[in-house]
Amino acid sequence: MHTLDLPAPPTYHSIAEERSHRKIHLAAAFRVFSKFGFDDGVTGHITARDPEHTDHLWVNPWGMSFGQIRTSDLCLIDGAGKLIEGVGPVNPAAITIHASVHDARPDVVCVAHSHSLYGKTWSAFGRKLDPITQDACAFYGRHSIFDQYNGVVLDDDEGRALAESLGENRAVILKNHGILTAGATVDEAAWWFISLERACQAQLLALAAGTPDMIPAATARKVAALYDQRAGWFNFQPIATRIMREQPDLAE
């Protein structure tokens, strides 16, 4: 099978350089989410693992608009949720959800979760997406369902159950709640979230219009294999570049 010859994420000369790049792209992801309408009051959070203290996470301060977040606004929390750097508070649900996923998945650098409109609407069905478009195939066999809703996720056991439901996938649909994505870079996790939200929108529209044709399973699997970590990272690059040029203050 042919593969896509895509650029690779950057390499770094120091931990400080990697941390700076990661924080800038995290702030950019928040700005993009705001621009795309993924923020919803004070809900939603994106976390990025610190490259040196790998049990520490950079996260948004609770109550600040995604559209205003700068790198200097980001909070650093340890594995227990204690604020190490920045001005809090931090959403306790963010600590429960994200710490559990990061603990379970050492390969994951970034986790994104928000109550985006189409993601939370589709989540009410408690079912996976169908392979009805090429873009949806990116999640074929690579997303799961967390099929319980017991209110706001504040209990560590439920956080661990959510992480278990994600498994080795890149995304999980949280029934009656929303969507969550994970990636080896901030850019990858952010792109999977954008793509998953749009796939939920496409499926809702298709079902409202009639009965869409499914892409055959064998074909869906071939397409899914092309959407690897590098493809996720690369798809976010034009979006990140645009928001950085439009809103350069995000890097402050």
Salt bridges, closest charged atoms under 4 A:
GLU18 OE2 - ARG22 NH2 2.74
ASP40 OD2 - LYS120 NZ 3.14
ASP50 OD1 - ARG19 NE 2.73
GLU52 OE1 - ARG19 NH2 2.92
GLU52 OE1 - HIS53 NE2 3.72
ASP55 OD1 - HIS56 ND1 2.76
ASP73 OD2 - ARG70 NE 3.08
ASP107 OD1 - ARG105 NE 2.94
ASP130 OD2 - ARG127 NH2 2.53
ASP157 OD1 - ARG160 NH2 2.47
GLU168 OE1 - ARG105 NE 3.78
ASP187 OD2 - HIS25 ND1 2.76
GLU246 OE1 - LYS35 NZ 2.43
GLU246 OE2 - ARG242 NE 2.84
ASP249 OD2 - ARG31 NH2 2.86
GLU252 OE1 - ARG70 NH1 3.85
